[in-house]
Amino acid sequence: MAFRFHKMHGLGNDFVVIDAREGAVEMSNARARAIADRRTGIGCDQLIIVEPSEVADARMRIFNADGGEVEACGNASRCVALLLGDRSTIETLGGTIRGEAGQGGATVDMGHPRFDWDAIPLAYPMDTRAMPVAWEELESPAAVNVGNPHVIFFVPDTDAVDLERLGPIIETDPLFPERINVNVATIVSRDRLRLRVWERGVGLTRACGTGACATAVAAIRAGHVEGPVTVELPGGPLVIDWRAGEAIRMTGPATHVFTAEADMDAFG
Ligand SMILES: N[C@@H](CCC[C@H](N)C(=O)O)C(=O)O
């Protein structure tokens, strides 16, 4: 069966987006992994399926490159908001979010962050502002759930961290029963952070929207910065704003690269 897809990206975090609002597609974890495979499939960090929703304008399903279905993706949210146009509501496993398409990008209201240890989730109770744990030089991280789980380490120099080696060790540590996205951030000034992210189920990416949200929230909560905060990622900047008790707002680019067709049977 042939299907149409859009290749899109947010700051180099790239997606295969299938608009299934008018024709359902059957997706399994193995099929999602095969489509995402850069050597033998179409290739992407995340596979996104846009479906009809009973509670919002559309429902967004998110599959990581390893085939696992997850709750949230900030960069894909901006891409889907751009596809839907104007103002839209998007149902995700992490909650319903609101998009506002702009010129070449979007602003998305990503919902409220959660800080309770069992909402991250962690395996046992601890203070999520500064957790009493360490992996080599990475210590005392914060944890935030912004629809999906994140741990954040504030370090003097993000480039000096061997995230390719430490990322998978932390991602799969038993402290995180649902695994975790690993962020290393440097505070540049009162309104600017630098960030690199090891994404759960993917690895190092050019940008992670939810990582930027979680890191900005953790930095504001700790009093390191004040919103709005510019978060510089390897792929470029995102602007994140948040005040205690309010929803997180993320603004940044979304890029449509091309539209093409492929044969679903080629992916199992
Ligand atoms: N690239 C994303 C995050 C995608 C999901 C993440 N890897 C997870 O497993 O939670 C973003 O832009 O937020």
The ligand as an SDF file (V2000), in Angstrom:
LIG
                    3D

 13 12  0  0  0  0  0  0  0  0999 V2000
   12.8520   15.2430   19.6670 N   0  0  0  0  0  0  0  0  0  0  0  0
   11.8740   15.4400   20.6160 C   0  0  0  0  0  0  0  0  0  0  0  0
   11.6680   14.4500   21.7270 C   0  0  0  0  0  0  0  0  0  0  0  0
   11.2070   13.0920   21.1780 C   0  0  0  0  0  0  0  0  0  0  0  0
   10.8220   12.0750   22.2270 C   0  0  0  0  0  0  0  0  0  0  0  0
   11.9430   11.6930   23.1560 C   0  0  0  0  0  0  0  0  0  0  0  0
   13.0530   11.0970   22.4840 N   0  0  0  0  0  0  0  0  0  0  0  0
   11.3990   10.7310   24.2270 C   0  0  0  0  0  0  0  0  0  0  0  0
   11.6660    9.5300   24.1480 O   0  0  0  0  0  0  0  0  0  0  0  0
   10.7060   11.1870   25.1420 O   0  0  0  0  0  0  0  0  0  0  0  0
   11.5900   16.8820   20.9840 C   0  0  0  0  0  0  0  0  0  0  0  0
   11.8290   17.7490   20.1300 O   0  0  0  0  0  0  0  0  0  0  0  0
   11.0380   17.1380   22.0510 O   0  0  0  0  0  0  0  0  0  0  0  0
  1  2  1  0
  2  3  1  0
  2 11  1  0
  3  4  1  0
  4  5  1  0
  5  6  1  0
  6  7  1  0
  6  8  1  0
  8  9  2  0
  8 10  1  0
 11 12  2  0
 11 13  1  0
M  END
$$$$
